[in-house]
Amino acid sequence: MDRLQAMSVFVTVAEEAGFAAAARRLNVSPPSVTRAVSDLEARLGARLLHRTTRSVTLTDAGERYLEDCRRILAEVDAADRHAAGVHAEPRGRVTVTGSVVFGRQVVTPILLELTEAYPDISISTLFVDRVVHLVDEGIDVAVRIAELPDSSLRAVRVGSVRRVVCGAPDYLQQRGRPCRPSDLTGHDILDFVNLVRGKDWVFHRDGGTETVRVPSRLRFNVADAAIAAAMEGGGITRVLSYMIAPHVKSGALEVVLEEFEPPPIPVHVVHKEAGQTSARVRAVVDFLVERLRTNPVLR
């Protein structure tokens, strides 16, 4: 087995967290997978995987080598397709990443449309609440909600989202609707900690900023839980506008303090530089850009 094939086998074992599962995915025998990884480790002079009877995990050297293998295999695949003229046809697999809630609520419906429009394109998603390195992790396209630093990647702005404060109508009626940020100190706060680090909420007013230290009643590491608690009348929370768009539309939640919101956060579709972009990635990027720019939750 040549080196690239061995790399591909190793990547599959790492992704499947097992030799038998990797063999099924590759449609080869388990002994051939075990032998390929063992030969690779012998050639490198380093152990890449910890093996037990119940699990297979990466060593430190294996984690670094996995990133390199993904990058190398992606570059070789792109070179092969370019030489074969596949850039002219949108065909093949594209990996798309984004945050968990945005991926589920906004990106997934668009990807369903895309697979109908392009039957020769298949999609893999990686929805996680962290910044994913496109090159090192073998990702083709990312949808990012953030101010982006300068990089070698291409970014197309498709809209923006707001940091909004909201509560259930019954709760606001009983406890009073806050008219200014300082009013929040008299409310039960359901804090979504991944949106704002620390206990201070920053608002904008008359060209300046106003900081309020909110006494959080409950702290949540996921937005869905904070939103659910707010809908149950547990208090007021602060999340991103797209997260509660369906609930605001249905009347289950109401946004307050809109005139004090900070500047919107831009949303971008990010991908590799134009010269390295295949037809399949270009098709996905263009489709996402078109659909996201017309999506009302990003206005």
C-alpha atoms as one frame of an Amber mdcrd trajectory, in Angstrom:
protein
   0.000   0.000   0.000   1.441   3.382  -0.990   1.847   6.258   1.416  -1.252
   8.197   0.337  -3.426   5.104   0.671  -1.994   4.471   4.128  -2.723   8.076
   5.104  -6.302   7.677   3.883  -6.711   4.486   5.933  -5.301   6.196   9.034
  -7.666   9.158   8.624 -10.627   6.776   8.299  -9.617   4.842  11.432  -9.305
   8.111  13.352 -12.689   9.373  12.129 -14.452   6.084  12.837 -12.575   5.548
  16.145 -12.045   1.909  15.283 -10.433  -0.513  12.828 -13.532  -2.617  12.126
 -15.687   0.450  11.424 -12.971   1.875   9.163 -12.773  -1.416   7.280 -16.529
  -1.386   6.686 -16.393   2.197   5.430 -13.479   1.415   3.111 -14.962  -1.951
   2.070 -11.754  -3.827   2.893 -10.821  -6.454   5.473 -10.059  -5.415   9.078
  -6.603  -7.090   9.004  -5.591  -4.985   5.989  -6.578  -1.804   7.856  -4.630
  -2.873  10.948  -1.606  -3.756   8.839  -1.725  -0.441   6.946  -1.697   1.607
  10.157   0.998  -0.555  11.745   3.212  -0.198   8.669   2.625   3.549   8.704
   3.616   3.792  12.371   6.718   1.680  11.699   7.745   3.913   8.806   7.230
   7.052  10.893   8.810   5.607  14.014   5.917   6.960  16.097   2.750   5.555
  17.607  -0.310   7.274  16.136  -3.094   5.446  17.967  -3.763   4.131  21.459
  -5.467   0.741  21.109  -7.530  -1.037  23.749 -10.132  -3.775  23.475 -12.866
  -1.122  23.688 -11.523   1.983  21.998  -9.052   3.518  19.598  -7.836   7.048
  20.359  -5.208   9.355  18.900  -1.842   9.946  20.526  -0.432  13.476  20.556
   1.642  12.595  17.486  -1.461  11.076  15.896  -3.491  14.260  16.372  -0.820
  16.346  14.631  -0.386  13.778  11.871  -4.154  13.578  11.312  -4.322  17.318
  10.572  -1.427  17.020   8.122  -2.945  13.976   6.418  -6.309  15.687   5.928
  -4.650  18.714   4.402  -2.408  16.661   2.095  -5.204  14.364   0.934  -7.484
  17.332   0.239  -4.763  19.002  -1.845  -4.077  15.802  -3.802  -7.796  15.302
  -4.416  -8.141  18.874  -5.650  -5.129  18.469  -7.945  -6.569  15.273  -9.439
  -9.930  16.856 -10.076  -8.344  19.928 -11.598  -6.243  17.851 -13.989  -9.277
  15.763 -14.951 -11.372  18.833 -15.666 -13.807  18.181 -12.829 -13.708  21.910
 -11.970 -16.173  22.370 -14.822 -18.799  20.159 -13.164 -20.243  20.659  -9.660
 -19.853  17.104  -8.431 -18.519  15.527  -5.241 -18.578  16.007  -1.487 -18.421
  19.400   0.227 -17.955  19.868   3.976 -19.772  22.829   5.549 -19.272  24.114
   9.084 -21.166  26.561  11.267 -22.373  27.037  14.826 -24.810  24.481  16.226
 -28.027  26.510  16.459 -27.415  28.514  13.278 -26.546  25.316  11.461 -29.722
  23.599  12.545 -32.130  26.495  12.103 -30.745  28.374   9.107 -28.105  26.415
   7.197 -29.719  22.961   7.135 -32.868  24.019   5.213 -30.635  25.697   2.624
 -28.511  22.562   2.265 -31.653  20.489   1.676 -32.550  22.831  -1.177 -29.014
  22.650  -2.505 -28.929  18.862  -2.718 -32.140  18.980  -4.763 -30.672  21.593
  -7.108 -27.339  19.741  -7.438 -27.964  15.983  -7.272 -24.270  15.209  -7.907
 -23.144  17.158  -4.830 -23.188  15.548  -1.379 -22.798  17.506   1.848 -21.114
  16.742   5.159 -21.725  19.151   8.036 -19.679  20.012  11.097 -21.874  22.133
  13.362 -19.856  23.060  16.457 -19.622  26.112  18.700 -15.951  26.793  18.075
 -13.840  28.301  15.328 -12.917  25.577  12.841  -9.656  25.822  10.884 -10.695
  25.186   7.295  -7.349  23.948   5.973  -6.203  21.882   8.952  -9.592  20.203
   9.446 -10.378  19.638   5.780 -13.380  21.981   5.671 -14.517  23.519   2.384
 -17.013  26.191   3.474 -17.816  27.942   6.758 -20.662  30.207   7.789 -19.291
  32.459  10.515 -21.017  34.963  12.777 -18.198  37.318  13.745 -15.948  40.153
  12.762 -13.319  38.328  10.722  -9.564  38.887  10.965  -7.531  39.285   7.793
  -6.509  35.911   6.352  -5.845  34.048   3.123  -9.486  32.934   3.059 -12.205
  34.601   1.022 -15.241  35.901   2.908 -18.550  37.056   1.464 -20.784  39.046
   3.785 -24.399  37.853   3.655 -26.065  39.784   6.456 -25.934  40.360  10.187
 -27.535  39.331  13.456 -28.278  41.301  16.629 -27.685  40.728  20.316 -31.202
  40.903  21.681 -32.731  40.918  25.148 -36.053  39.093  25.419 -38.621  37.610
  27.740 -42.028  35.930  27.692 -45.050  38.293  27.494 -46.522  36.968  30.769
 -43.238  37.501  32.597 -42.879  41.058  31.238 -46.442  41.868  32.209 -45.951
  40.605  35.765 -42.463  42.005  36.398 -42.525  45.091  34.198 -41.000  45.778
  30.825 -37.456  47.238  31.156 -37.224  50.663  29.542 -33.486  51.191  29.988
 -30.545  48.827  30.617 -30.299  49.679  34.323 -33.827  48.266  34.804 -32.393
  44.756  34.302 -31.003  44.758  37.839 -34.546  44.232  39.091 -35.203  41.195
  36.901 -34.423  37.472  36.944 -31.631  36.972  34.427 -31.173  33.776  32.427
 -27.583  34.161  31.282 -26.376  32.521  28.042 -22.698  32.525  28.980 -21.314
  31.748  25.512 -22.626  35.051  24.151 -21.056  37.350  26.735 -18.062  36.451
  28.872 -18.364  37.730  32.422 -21.300  39.261  34.276 -21.529  42.554  32.389
 -23.902  43.266  29.515 -22.822  46.141  27.277 -25.389  48.386  25.594 -25.062
  51.351  23.257 -26.678  54.699  23.949 -26.253  58.196  22.450 -23.062  57.213
  20.630 -21.503  55.717  23.759 -21.705  52.514  25.747 -23.453  51.574  28.965
 -22.405  48.568  30.989 -24.803  46.793  33.323 -23.768  44.095  35.777 -26.647
  41.646  35.600 -27.455  39.359  38.555 -27.905  36.029  36.778 -30.464  33.695
  38.300 -29.468  30.811  36.044 -26.475  30.448  33.722 -26.645  28.295  30.588
 -23.894  27.112  28.259 -26.337  26.509  25.377 -28.769  29.021  23.911 -31.639
  26.547  23.551 -31.827  26.080  27.322 -31.778  29.819  28.053 -34.485  30.412
  25.437 -36.649  27.565  26.756 -36.351  28.929  30.304 -37.342  32.405  29.104
 -40.365  31.018  27.268 -41.422  29.298  30.499 -41.433  32.694  32.207 -38.234
  32.128  34.140 -36.782  35.551  33.370 -34.995  37.606  30.755 -32.196  36.335
  28.530 -29.834  37.735  25.906 -29.189  35.754  22.741 -28.670  36.336  19.019
 -31.697  37.492  17.057 -31.892  34.509  14.684 -32.105  32.120  17.622 -35.492
  33.449  18.729 -36.934  34.572  15.369 -39.603  31.808  15.279 -40.591  32.482
  18.911 -40.866  36.232  18.364 -43.001  35.586  15.290 -45.304  33.275  17.255
 -45.570  35.709  20.167 -43.909  33.376  22.657 -41.119  35.901  23.265 -40.832
  39.669  23.041 -37.681  41.701  22.418 -36.972  44.588  24.779 -34.396  47.404
  24.899 -34.042  47.379  21.100 -32.893  51.014  21.026 -29.908  50.109  23.228
 -28.611  47.151  21.198 -24.904  47.041  20.275 -23.949  47.159  16.568 -25.023
  44.056  14.607 -22.601  41.152  14.182 -21.775  40.391  10.527 -22.394  36.963
   9.009 -19.990  35.679   6.331 -19.666  32.684   4.058 -15.980  31.788   4.148
 -14.001  29.571   1.793 -10.556  29.181   0.296  -9.106  31.598  -2.190 -10.799
  31.784  -5.583  -7.913  30.161  -7.446  -8.227  27.018  -5.316 -12.001  26.714
  -5.461 -13.519  23.779  -7.350 -16.862  23.885  -9.117 -18.546  21.909  -6.325
 -17.342  24.345  -3.635 -18.171  27.347  -5.804 -21.706  25.985  -6.328 -22.210
  25.563  -2.568 -20.781  29.005  -1.777 -22.936  30.741  -4.372 -26.063  28.890
  -3.219 -25.466  29.732   0.434 -24.725  33.376  -0.359 -27.891  33.771  -2.420
 -30.169  32.116   0.137 -28.637  33.731   3.206 -28.768  37.222   1.720 -32.530
  36.879   1.264 -33.158  35.284   4.666 -35.108  37.697   6.881 -33.328  36.557
  10.076 -30.111  38.118   8.767 -31.512  41.592   8.171
